[in-house]
Amino acid sequence: MYATCPRRALRAALPLLMVLALASCALPQVTRRPAQTDYRLRTPRIVQPAPGLAALTLRLLPVHAAPGLEGVDMLYSPKPLQLMPYRDSRWLVPPAEMIDSALRGALARQAWVAAVEGGDAPGSAGASLRCRLDSLEHDVYAGRVELGMRCQIYVGAAQDLRASWSFEASRPVAVQDAAHYAQATQDLLDQAAASLLRRTAHTLERAPAA
């Protein structure tokens, strides 16, 4: 008599166990999103000689960004006329801020730059640079990363506009992902900074600050 009680209890519990098992199968599966990856841009290690130029104080106005590039989204184009942000990858800070920091660091490395000032408007510095980020995207459709910038160079006490510089270039990438996008952007920034340093030194050599 006592041996049959556990079997009866088990038979009574089986329907409840089946209901619980089916209910657990019906629960939505929880998926873990991939970890967010942040990318940054470094200061280009470039030295541009300007032997005929005395060291001067140069002011770099804050680098501004075209509409749509103010945030930290890493933008890619999967097909023409479409632009989307990477879901799990982003820039550490807005690209214009990183480019601003990179250009300041690159200018500070030059023997012909005594100091790099900040500020929102040209001041008493011997020369000033005003730059704008016009484009930065990963064109997956074409398999390349594109970067576009423009700068103006002001010289002298009156801060006269002496030169305008523009940079538009692309770099092919073998793998269409955020990591290769970031590396290609760094390569393009190095190229843009080298070009800007050459143009600035050449402009100042021809028209030294008063």
N, CA and C of each residue as an Amber inpcrd file, in Angstrom:
protein
   630
   0.8450000  -1.2020000   0.0000000   0.0000000   0.0000000   0.0000000
   0.8730000   1.2420000   0.0000000   1.9220000   1.2670000   0.7970000
   2.7600000   2.4510000   0.8530000   3.5880000   2.6260000  -0.4150000
   3.8920000   1.5190000  -1.1360000   4.7180000   1.6050000  -2.3380000
   3.9950000   2.2490000  -3.4880000   2.6590000   2.1900000  -3.4960000
   1.8960000   2.7430000  -4.6280000   1.7060000   4.2410000  -4.5240000
   1.8660000   4.8390000  -3.3400000   1.6120000   6.2770000  -3.1720000
   2.5460000   7.1390000  -4.0030000   3.8650000   6.8790000  -4.0200000
   4.7450000   7.7040000  -4.8630000   4.3920000   7.6120000  -6.3320000
   3.9850000   6.4130000  -6.8000000   3.6420000   6.2940000  -8.2290000
   2.3970000   7.0960000  -8.5430000   1.4070000   7.0480000  -7.6120000
   0.1790000   7.8250000  -7.8300000   0.4990000   9.3350000  -7.8380000
   1.3600000   9.7480000  -6.9360000   1.7260000  11.1720000  -6.8810000
   2.4490000  11.5950000  -8.1560000   3.3150000  10.6970000  -8.6730000
   4.0410000  11.0230000  -9.8950000   3.0930000  11.1420000 -11.0730000
   2.1140000  10.1890000 -11.1350000   1.1400000  10.2530000 -12.2350000
   0.3130000  11.5280000 -12.1460000   0.0070000  11.9500000 -10.9390000
  -0.7850000  13.1810000 -10.7720000   0.0170000  14.4200000 -11.1550000
   1.3290000  14.3580000 -10.9490000   2.1680000  15.5260000 -11.2360000
   2.5760000  15.6260000 -12.6940000   2.4760000  14.5320000 -13.4630000
   2.9160000  14.5510000 -14.8590000   2.2180000  15.6120000 -15.6950000
   0.9000000  15.7700000 -15.6230000   0.2630000  16.8310000 -16.4320000
   0.7990000  18.2210000 -16.1220000   1.0470000  18.4850000 -14.8140000
   1.5710000  19.7920000 -14.4380000   2.9730000  19.9970000 -14.9940000
   3.8040000  18.9430000 -14.9420000   5.1590000  19.0530000 -15.4790000
   5.1440000  19.2970000 -16.9770000   4.2080000  18.6500000 -17.6880000
   4.1140000  18.8480000 -19.1350000   3.6920000  20.2740000 -19.4660000
   2.7600000  20.8130000 -18.6560000   2.3060000  22.1890000 -18.8900000
   3.4580000  23.1630000 -18.6830000   4.2560000  22.9430000 -17.6200000
   5.3850000  23.8370000 -17.3600000   6.4280000  23.7440000 -18.4540000
   6.6730000  22.5360000 -18.9690000   7.6560000  22.3550000 -20.0280000
   7.2100000  23.0620000 -21.2980000   5.9140000  22.9210000 -21.6370000
   5.4120000  23.6010000 -22.8380000   5.4590000  25.1090000 -22.6800000
   5.1700000  25.5750000 -21.4650000   5.2020000  27.0190000 -21.2300000
   6.6050000  27.5660000 -21.3810000   7.6030000  26.8080000 -20.9120000
   8.9860000  27.2770000 -21.0490000   9.3990000  27.3240000 -22.5060000
   8.9000000  26.4130000 -23.3270000   9.2160000  26.4420000 -24.7590000
   8.5920000  27.6420000 -25.4380000   7.4430000  28.0890000 -24.9030000
   6.7400000  29.2010000 -25.5340000   7.3210000  30.5480000 -25.1680000
   8.1890000  30.6080000 -24.1530000   8.7790000  31.8850000 -23.7520000
   9.6880000  32.4180000 -24.8550000   9.6990000  33.7210000 -25.0880000
  10.5760000  34.2840000 -26.1240000  12.0450000  34.0810000 -25.7850000
  12.8300000  33.7870000 -26.7840000  14.2500000  33.6120000 -26.5910000
  14.9240000  34.9730000 -26.4230000  15.7350000  35.1150000 -25.3890000
  16.4400000  36.3670000 -25.1220000  17.7740000  36.3270000 -25.8590000
  17.9680000  37.2560000 -26.7610000  19.2150000  37.3250000 -27.5160000
  20.0750000  38.4640000 -26.9730000  21.3330000  38.2080000 -26.8020000
  22.2710000  39.2090000 -26.2870000  22.8740000  39.9940000 -27.4470000
  22.7160000  41.3110000 -27.4080000  23.2790000  42.1500000 -28.4590000
  24.7990000  42.1750000 -28.3660000  25.4610000  42.2350000 -29.5000000
  26.9330000  42.3350000 -29.4510000  27.3620000  43.5930000 -28.7120000
  28.5290000  43.5290000 -28.0950000  29.0430000  44.6750000 -27.3580000
  29.2970000  45.8450000 -28.2980000  29.0520000  47.0510000 -27.7960000
  29.3100000  48.2590000 -28.5790000  30.8180000  48.4640000 -28.7320000
  31.2590000  48.7450000 -29.9510000  32.6610000  49.0070000 -30.2350000
  32.8310000  50.4650000 -30.6220000  33.7460000  51.1520000 -29.9330000
  34.0170000  52.5550000 -30.2150000  35.3610000  52.6710000 -30.9390000
  35.4070000  53.5470000 -31.9380000  36.6320000  53.7750000 -32.7040000
  37.0320000  55.2350000 -32.5760000  38.3500000  55.4760000 -32.6470000
  38.8560000  56.8490000 -32.5480000  39.9000000  57.0810000 -33.6360000
  40.2140000  58.3510000 -33.8510000  41.2410000  58.7480000 -34.8150000
  42.4300000  59.3340000 -34.0670000  43.6320000  59.0300000 -34.5240000
  44.8510000  59.4660000 -33.8530000  45.4710000  60.6690000 -34.5690000
  46.3940000  61.3220000 -33.8770000  47.1250000  62.4460000 -34.4600000
  48.1380000  61.9290000 -35.4800000  48.0950000  62.4120000 -36.7120000
  49.0850000  61.9900000 -37.7160000  50.4990000  62.3960000 -37.3050000
  51.4340000  61.4900000 -37.4450000  52.8370000  61.7820000 -37.1010000
  53.5500000  62.2700000 -38.3640000  53.3640000  63.5510000 -38.6540000
  53.8850000  64.1490000 -39.8790000  54.7210000  65.3650000 -39.5170000
  55.8530000  65.5100000 -40.1670000  56.6780000  66.7110000 -40.0150000
  56.8370000  67.3400000 -41.3970000  56.3350000  68.5650000 -41.5270000
  56.4230000  69.2900000 -42.7830000  57.4730000  70.3860000 -42.6480000
  58.5950000  70.2890000 -43.3410000  59.6340000  71.3180000 -43.2200000
  59.2080000  72.6270000 -43.8750000  59.6470000  73.7160000 -43.2870000
  59.4370000  75.0540000 -43.8500000  60.6490000  75.8870000 -43.4520000
  61.8060000  75.6420000 -44.0870000  63.0670000  76.2680000 -43.6510000
  63.0820000  77.7820000 -43.7500000  62.2780000  78.3600000 -44.6450000
  62.2900000  79.8130000 -44.7850000  61.2570000  80.5110000 -43.9280000
  60.6900000  79.8150000 -42.9510000  59.5920000  80.3790000 -42.1700000
  59.9590000  80.3980000 -40.6950000  59.8600000  81.5830000 -40.0970000
  60.1010000  81.6950000 -38.6530000  58.8960000  81.1410000 -37.9000000
  59.1630000  80.5840000 -36.7250000  58.0840000  80.0000000 -35.9290000
  57.0620000  81.0700000 -35.5590000  55.7920000  80.7320000 -35.6830000
  54.7280000  81.6840000 -35.3900000  53.6140000  80.9920000 -34.6230000
  52.7740000  81.8030000 -33.9980000  51.5930000  81.2820000 -33.3110000
  50.4720000  81.1350000 -34.3150000  49.8320000  79.9820000 -34.3270000
  48.7800000  79.6860000 -35.2960000  47.5110000  79.3330000 -34.5380000
  46.4160000  79.8840000 -34.9760000  45.1250000  79.5860000 -34.3380000
  44.3200000  78.6490000 -35.2240000  43.8470000  77.5490000 -34.6230000
  42.9530000  76.6270000 -35.3150000  41.5600000  76.7910000 -34.7400000
  40.6590000  77.3380000 -35.5520000  39.2820000  77.4750000 -35.1140000
  38.6450000  76.0890000 -35.0320000  37.6180000  75.9050000 -34.1890000
  37.0100000  74.5850000 -34.0500000  36.5500000  74.0330000 -35.4020000
  36.8680000  72.7830000 -35.6440000  36.4550000  72.1280000 -36.8920000
  34.9560000  71.8490000 -36.8150000  34.2140000  72.3430000 -37.7850000
  32.7720000  72.1160000 -37.8380000  32.4540000  70.9830000 -38.8040000
  31.2340000  70.4680000 -38.6910000  30.8030000  69.3480000 -39.5220000
  29.5610000  69.7230000 -40.3080000  29.4550000  69.1750000 -41.4900000
  28.2610000  69.3780000 -42.3100000  27.0700000  68.6930000 -41.6350000
  25.8450000  69.1340000 -41.9490000  24.6650000  68.5030000 -41.3530000
  24.6720000  66.9900000 -41.5650000  24.3420000  66.2700000 -40.5030000
  24.3360000  64.8160000 -40.5590000  25.5970000  64.1710000 -40.0440000
  26.6650000  64.9760000 -39.8570000  27.9410000  64.4380000 -39.3800000
  28.2720000  64.9130000 -37.9660000  27.2850000  65.4780000 -37.2620000
  27.5540000  66.0310000 -35.9430000  27.6150000  64.9670000 -34.8560000
  27.0510000  63.7950000 -35.0840000  26.9850000  62.7620000 -34.0580000
  28.1280000  61.7760000 -34.1360000  27.9710000  60.6610000 -33.4030000
  29.0190000  59.6370000 -33.3330000  28.7270000  58.4450000 -34.2460000
  27.6750000  58.5240000 -35.0440000  27.3310000  57.4070000 -35.9310000
  28.4180000  57.1750000 -36.9720000  28.7520000  55.9090000 -37.1930000
  29.6240000  55.5220000 -38.3020000  28.6980000  55.2210000 -39.4830000
  28.6570000  56.1140000 -40.4410000  27.6850000  56.0310000 -41.5240000
  28.2090000  55.1810000 -42.6740000  27.3260000  54.3550000 -43.2240000
  27.6870000  53.5550000 -44.3900000  26.5500000  53.6060000 -45.4080000
  26.9270000  53.3840000 -46.6380000  25.9620000  53.4210000 -47.7390000
  25.8740000  52.0320000 -48.3640000  24.7990000  51.2810000 -48.0920000
  24.6760000  49.9410000 -48.6660000  24.3210000  49.9580000 -50.1500000
  23.7290000  51.0580000 -50.6090000  23.4080000  51.2160000 -52.0210000
  23.2630000  52.7020000 -52.3160000  23.3070000  53.0920000 -53.5780000
  23.2430000  54.5240000 -53.9070000  22.0260000  55.2110000 -53.2850000
  22.2370000  56.4400000 -52.8270000  21.2060000  57.3040000 -52.2590000
  20.6960000  56.8320000 -50.9060000  21.3610000  55.8550000 -50.2930000
  20.9480000  55.3870000 -48.9690000  22.1200000  55.4770000 -48.0010000
  21.8540000  56.0030000 -46.8080000  22.8860000  56.1730000 -45.8010000
  22.3430000  55.6830000 -44.4670000  23.0970000  54.8070000 -43.7930000
  22.6410000  54.2070000 -42.5480000  23.7900000  54.1650000 -41.5390000
  23.4710000  54.1190000 -40.2210000  24.5240000  53.9930000 -39.2110000
  24.7940000  52.5310000 -38.8720000  26.0410000  52.2050000 -38.5800000
  26.3540000  50.8820000 -38.0530000  25.6020000  50.6860000 -36.7390000
  25.0990000  49.4730000 -36.4990000  24.3100000  49.2190000 -35.2970000
  25.1710000  49.0990000 -34.0450000  26.2710000  48.3800000 -34.1310000
  27.0660000  48.0560000 -32.9430000  28.4390000  48.7130000 -32.9420000
  28.6640000  49.6770000 -33.8230000  29.9460000  50.3780000 -33.8820000
  29.6820000  51.8730000 -34.0160000  30.5360000  52.6600000 -33.4150000
  30.3830000  54.1070000 -33.4830000  31.7350000  54.7580000 -33.2330000
  31.8080000  56.0670000 -33.5250000  32.9890000  56.8400000 -33.1890000
  32.9610000  57.1680000 -31.6950000  34.1460000  57.2640000 -31.0960000
  34.2260000  57.5650000 -29.6710000  33.6180000  58.9260000 -29.3670000
  33.9100000  59.9130000 -30.1950000  33.3060000  61.2460000 -30.1400000
  32.9990000  61.6350000 -31.5830000  32.2350000  62.6910000 -31.8200000
  31.9500000  63.0880000 -33.1990000  33.2270000  63.2550000 -34.0160000
  33.2170000  62.8330000 -35.2910000  34.4260000  62.8830000 -36.1230000
  35.0660000  64.2630000 -36.2050000  34.2600000  65.3180000 -36.2650000
  34.8330000  66.6630000 -36.3610000  35.6980000  66.9770000 -35.1440000
  35.2950000  66.5070000 -33.9540000  36.0880000  66.7360000 -32.7450000
  37.4120000  65.9750000 -32.8110000  37.3690000  64.7430000 -33.3120000
  38.6090000  63.9670000 -33.4220000  39.5400000  64.5740000 -34.4660000
  38.9740000  65.0540000 -35.5670000  39.8030000  65.6890000 -36.5950000
  40.3980000  66.9800000 -36.0670000  39.6180000  67.7380000 -35.3020000
  40.1230000  68.9630000 -34.6720000  41.3380000  68.6340000 -33.8000000
  41.2040000  67.6430000 -32.9390000  42.3040000  67.2500000 -32.0570000
  43.5050000  66.7480000 -32.8490000  43.2410000  65.9690000 -33.9120000
  44.3350000  65.4340000 -34.7290000  45.0940000  66.5480000 -35.4410000
  44.3770000  67.5340000 -35.9810000  45.0420000  68.6340000 -36.6730000
  45.8410000  69.4970000 -35.6920000  45.2970000  69.7260000 -34.4990000
  46.0360000  70.4950000 -33.4920000  47.3310000  69.7820000 -33.1280000
  47.2480000  68.4730000 -32.9410000  48.4500000  67.7240000 -32.6150000
  49.4630000  67.7410000 -33.7290000  48.9870000  67.6280000 -34.9780000
  49.8890000  67.6400000 -36.1250000  50.5650000  69.0030000 -36.2700000
  49.8160000  70.0780000 -36.0760000  50.4010000  71.4140000 -36.1670000
  51.4290000  71.6420000 -35.0660000  51.1430000  71.1530000 -33.8670000
  52.0540000  71.3580000 -32.7390000  53.3950000  70.6590000 -32.9460000
  53.4570000  69.6570000 -33.8140000  54.7010000  68.9330000 -34.0890000
  55.6450000  69.7160000 -35.0020000  55.1330000  70.7580000 -35.6690000
  55.9250000  71.4440000 -36.6830000  56.8690000  72.4770000 -36.0590000
  58.1050000  72.5020000 -36.5360000  59.0880000  73.4520000 -36.0070000
  58.7040000  74.8940000 -36.3130000  57.9320000  75.1090000 -37.3780000
  57.5410000  76.4630000 -37.7580000  56.2650000  76.9330000 -37.0520000
  55.7490000  76.1480000 -36.1290000  54.5880000  76.5420000 -35.3200000
  55.0480000  76.6630000 -33.8780000  55.0540000  77.8920000 -33.3640000
  55.4940000  78.1100000 -31.9890000  54.4350000  77.6650000 -30.9900000
  53.1650000  77.8630000 -31.3470000  52.0670000  77.4760000 -30.4630000
  50.7900000  77.3780000 -31.2920000  49.8520000  76.5770000 -30.7980000
  48.5480000  76.4350000 -31.4500000  47.4910000  76.9320000 -30.4810000
  46.7870000  77.9890000 -30.8730000  45.7420000  78.5600000 -30.0360000
  44.3800000  78.0080000 -30.4240000  43.4270000  78.1490000 -29.4850000
  42.0370000  77.8140000 -29.7530000  41.2210000  79.0840000 -29.8970000
  39.9140000  78.9360000 -29.8670000  39.0320000  80.0910000 -30.0000000
  38.0800000  79.9310000 -31.1500000  36.9910000  80.6880000 -31.1060000
  35.9520000  80.5910000 -32.1240000  36.0960000  81.6000000 -33.2490000
  37.0800000  82.5090000 -33.1620000  37.2530000  83.5300000 -34.1940000
  38.7310000  83.8650000 -34.3210000  39.1510000  84.2710000 -35.5250000
  40.5530000  84.6900000 -35.6880000  40.8880000  85.8010000 -34.7110000
  42.0890000  85.7370000 -34.1250000  42.4870000  86.7460000 -33.1470000
  43.8420000  87.3320000 -33.4960000  44.6890000  87.4260000 -32.4890000
  45.9880000  88.0720000 -32.6780000  47.0600000  87.1140000 -33.1820000
  46.7280000  85.8730000 -33.4430000  47.7240000  84.9100000 -33.9210000
  48.2300000  85.3250000 -35.2960000  49.4480000  84.8610000 -35.6240000
  50.0240000  85.2230000 -36.9180000  49.2410000  84.6730000 -38.0840000
  48.5920000  83.5250000 -37.9020000  47.7740000  82.9320000 -38.9610000
  46.6860000  82.0940000 -38.3190000  45.6010000  81.8950000 -39.0460000
  44.4740000  81.1160000 -38.5290000  43.9940000  80.1360000 -39.5860000
  43.4820000  79.0120000 -39.1060000  42.8860000  77.9970000 -39.9770000
  41.4450000  77.7690000 -39.5620000  40.5650000  77.7350000 -40.5530000
  39.1570000  77.4060000 -40.3120000  38.8190000  76.2050000 -41.1970000
  38.4360000  75.0820000 -40.5820000  38.2000000  73.8490000 -41.3450000
  36.7880000  73.3230000 -41.1230000  36.3330000  72.5610000 -42.0940000
  34.9850000  71.9870000 -42.0530000  35.0380000  70.5780000 -42.6280000
  34.4140000  69.6470000 -41.9330000  34.2690000  68.2730000 -42.4150000
  33.0090000  68.1900000 -43.2620000  33.1750000  67.9150000 -44.5500000
  32.0330000  67.8920000 -45.4630000  31.4520000  66.5050000 -45.6660000
  32.2750000  65.4730000 -45.6330000  31.7620000  64.1280000 -45.8700000
  32.6680000  63.0980000 -45.2160000  32.0550000  62.0480000 -44.7170000
  32.7740000  60.8970000 -44.1760000  31.8010000  59.7270000 -44.1620000
  32.0510000  58.7600000 -45.0220000  31.1520000  57.6090000 -45.0810000
  31.8570000  56.3970000 -45.6780000  31.2830000  55.2540000 -45.3720000
  31.7500000  53.9820000 -45.9140000  30.7870000  53.5810000 -47.0190000
  31.2510000  53.6850000 -48.2490000  30.4310000  53.3180000 -49.4020000
  30.5950000  51.8200000 -49.6540000  29.7290000  51.0260000 -49.0200000
  29.7970000  49.5720000 -49.1630000  29.5080000  49.1630000 -50.6050000
  28.6130000  49.8970000 -51.2420000  28.2410000  49.5770000 -52.6250000
  29.4570000  49.6460000 -53.5460000  30.3250000  50.6550000 -53.3170000
  31.5260000  50.8190000 -54.1410000  32.7690000  50.2060000 -53.4950000
  32.6630000  49.7790000 -52.2230000  33.7900000  49.1650000 -51.5460000
  34.8970000  50.1380000 -51.1860000  34.5240000  51.3100000 -50.6630000
  35.5340000  52.3150000 -50.3390000  35.0350000  53.2330000 -49.2290000
  35.9890000  53.9540000 -48.6080000  35.6810000  54.9640000 -47.6070000
  36.0160000  56.3260000 -48.1960000  35.1490000  57.3080000 -47.9740000
  35.3070000  58.6230000 -48.5690000  35.3970000  59.6880000 -47.4780000
  36.3220000  60.6500000 -47.6670000  36.5060000  61.7540000 -46.7240000
  36.6230000  63.0490000 -47.5080000  35.8960000  64.0700000 -47.0570000
  35.9590000  65.3780000 -47.6970000  36.0770000  66.4830000 -46.6610000
  37.0350000  67.3970000 -46.8640000  37.2560000  68.5200000 -45.9500000
  37.5660000  69.7800000 -46.7410000  37.3370000  70.9410000 -46.0860000
  37.7210000  72.2250000 -46.6590000  38.3080000  73.0990000 -45.5590000
  39.3080000  73.8910000 -45.9040000  39.9200000  74.8050000 -44.9380000
  40.2250000  76.1350000 -45.6170000  40.2370000  77.1960000 -44.8020000
  40.6820000  78.5060000 -45.2500000  41.8360000  78.9520000 -44.3510000
  42.8060000  79.6290000 -44.9630000  43.9950000  80.0950000 -44.2420000
  43.9790000  81.6210000 -44.2200000  43.9870000  82.1810000 -43.0090000
  43.9810000  83.6320000 -42.8220000  45.3340000  84.0490000 -42.2680000
  45.8660000  85.1560000 -42.7880000  47.2300000  85.5640000 -42.4440000
  47.2590000  87.0470000 -42.0880000  48.1650000  87.3990000 -41.1470000
  48.4160000  88.8030000 -40.8290000  47.5140000  89.3420000 -39.7450000
  47.8240000  90.5720000 -39.3160000  47.0570000  91.2110000 -38.2550000
  45.5960000  91.3970000 -38.6500000  45.3490000  91.6540000 -39.9330000
  43.9760000  91.8350000 -40.4050000  43.2880000  90.5070000 -40.6970000
  44.0270000  89.4090000 -40.5760000  43.4950000  88.0670000 -40.8450000
  42.8310000  88.0160000 -42.2240000  43.6170000  88.3930000 -43.2360000
  43.1340000  88.3370000 -44.6130000  43.1150000  86.8920000 -45.0940000
  42.0880000  86.5500000 -45.8580000  42.0100000  85.2160000 -46.4520000
  43.0690000  85.1110000 -47.5430000  44.0230000  84.2040000 -47.3720000
  45.1210000  84.0660000 -48.3150000  45.0450000  82.7940000 -49.1530000
  44.3620000  81.7780000 -48.6590000  44.3070000  80.5260000 -49.4170000
  43.1130000  79.6890000 -48.9610000  42.5950000  78.9270000 -49.8940000
  41.5520000  77.9420000 -49.5970000  42.0680000  76.5710000 -50.0060000
  41.7710000  75.5950000 -49.1910000  42.2780000  74.2400000 -49.4240000
  41.1120000  73.2730000 -49.3330000  41.0730000  72.3260000 -50.2290000
  40.0180000  71.3070000 -50.1880000  40.6410000  69.9330000 -50.3870000
  40.0210000  68.9620000 -49.7750000  40.5080000  67.5910000 -49.8350000
  39.3150000  66.6640000 -50.0230000  39.3430000  65.9080000 -51.0990000
  38.3250000  64.8890000 -51.3520000  39.0460000  63.6490000 -51.8600000
  38.9520000  62.5870000 -51.1050000  39.6610000  61.3660000 -51.4880000
  38.8940000  60.1540000 -50.9780000  39.1900000  59.0160000 -51.5620000
  38.5860000  57.7580000 -51.1300000  39.6730000  56.7010000 -51.0460000
  39.3880000  55.6820000 -50.2740000  40.3420000  54.5880000 -50.1020000
  39.5830000  53.2660000 -50.1830000  39.9960000  52.3530000 -51.0620000
  39.2930000  51.0650000 -51.1330000  39.5600000  50.2270000 -49.8960000
  38.5780000  49.4370000 -49.5080000  38.7220000  48.5270000 -48.3770000
  38.3740000  47.1160000 -48.8390000  39.2050000  46.1550000 -48.4240000
  39.0000000  44.7720000 -48.8530000  37.8560000  44.1150000 -48.0920000
  37.6750000  44.5230000 -46.8270000  36.6210000  43.9570000 -45.9870000
  35.6520000  45.0740000 -45.6210000  34.3850000  44.8450000 -45.8480000
  33.3840000  45.8800000 -45.6340000  32.8330000  45.7930000 -44.2070000
  33.6180000  46.2790000 -43.2520000  33.1580000  46.3040000 -41.8720000
  33.6520000  47.5700000 -41.1920000  33.2150000  47.7660000 -39.9290000
  33.5190000  49.0060000 -39.2220000  35.0110000  49.1500000 -38.9370000
  35.6920000  48.0470000 -38.6230000  37.1170000  48.1300000 -38.2990000
  37.9330000  48.6190000 -39.4970000  37.6490000  48.1030000 -40.6760000
  38.3690000  48.5490000 -41.8760000  37.9370000  49.9640000 -42.2710000
  36.6990000  50.2960000 -42.0020000  36.2060000  51.6610000 -42.2170000
  37.0210000  52.6450000 -41.3720000  37.2140000  52.3180000 -40.0810000
  37.9670000  53.2040000 -39.1910000  39.4220000  53.3330000 -39.6390000
  40.0480000  52.2290000 -40.0340000  41.4390000  52.2900000 -40.4600000
  41.6000000  53.0980000 -41.7350000  40.6740000  52.9200000 -42.6750000
  40.7270000  53.6990000 -43.9160000  40.5340000  55.1820000 -43.6280000
  39.6590000  55.5040000 -42.6760000  39.4610000  56.9060000 -42.2920000
  40.7410000  57.4960000 -41.7210000  41.4410000  56.7270000 -40.8880000
  42.7130000  57.1930000 -40.3340000  43.7230000  57.4350000 -41.4460000
  43.7960000  56.5360000 -42.4140000  44.7290000  56.7080000 -43.5350000
  44.3950000  57.9650000 -44.3280000  43.1050000  58.2050000 -44.5600000
  42.6970000  59.3980000 -45.3000000  42.9730000  60.6650000 -44.4940000
  42.7790000  60.6060000 -43.1800000  43.0840000  61.7650000 -42.3320000
  44.5730000  62.0620000 -42.3600000  45.4170000  61.0310000 -42.3160000
  46.8660000  61.2520000 -42.4240000  47.2000000  61.9570000 -43.7370000
  46.5600000  61.5130000 -44.8130000  46.7950000  62.1070000 -46.1340000
  46.3140000  63.5580000 -46.1680000  45.1350000  63.8010000 -45.5900000
  44.5820000  65.1580000 -45.5780000  45.4470000  66.0950000 -44.7380000
  45.9060000  65.6210000 -43.5700000  46.7360000  66.4640000 -42.7110000
  48.0560000  66.8150000 -43.3830000  48.6720000  65.8500000 -44.0700000
  49.9340000  66.1190000 -44.7700000  49.7250000  67.1740000 -45.8470000
  48.6120000  67.0650000 -46.5820000  48.3180000  68.0380000 -47.6300000
  48.0650000  69.4230000 -47.0440000  47.3230000  69.4830000 -45.9250000
  47.0310000  70.7750000 -45.3030000  48.3000000  71.4180000 -44.7560000
  49.1800000  70.6360000 -44.1650000  50.4330000  71.1870000 -43.6470000
  51.2930000  71.7570000 -44.7690000  51.3650000  71.0440000 -45.8780000
  52.1410000  71.5530000 -47.0230000  51.5580000  72.8650000 -47.5250000
  50.2380000  72.8990000 -47.6690000  49.5920000  74.0990000 -48.1950000
  49.7500000  75.2750000 -47.2320000  49.6280000  75.0310000 -45.9410000
  49.7580000  76.0950000 -44.9560000  51.1830000  76.6470000 -44.9310000
  52.1630000  75.7470000 -44.9010000  53.5620000  76.1950000 -44.8900000
  53.8890000  76.9720000 -46.1560000  53.4070000  76.4940000 -47.2950000
  53.6750000  77.1750000 -48.5590000  53.0390000  78.5610000 -48.5600000
  51.8050000  78.6670000 -48.0550000  51.1180000  79.9570000 -48.0160000
  51.8440000  80.9380000 -47.1060000  52.2810000  80.4800000 -45.9430000
  52.9590000  81.3540000 -44.9920000  54.3520000  81.7520000 -45.4770000
  55.0200000  80.8900000 -46.2170000  56.3320000  81.2330000 -46.7790000
  56.2020000  82.3250000 -47.8330000  55.1320000  82.2590000 -48.6090000
  54.9000000  83.2530000 -49.6550000  54.3700000  84.5590000 -49.0980000
  53.5440000  84.4610000 -48.0420000  52.9250000  85.6710000 -47.4590000
  53.0630000  85.5850000 -45.9540000  54.2550000  85.7950000 -45.4020000
  54.4600000  85.6700000 -43.9470000  53.5690000  86.6380000 -43.1700000
  53.2270000  86.2040000 -41.9750000  52.3470000  87.0290000 -41.1340000
  53.0380000  88.3220000 -40.7580000  52.2650000  89.3910000 -40.6790000
  52.8120000  90.6990000 -40.3070000  53.0570000  90.7520000 -38.8060000
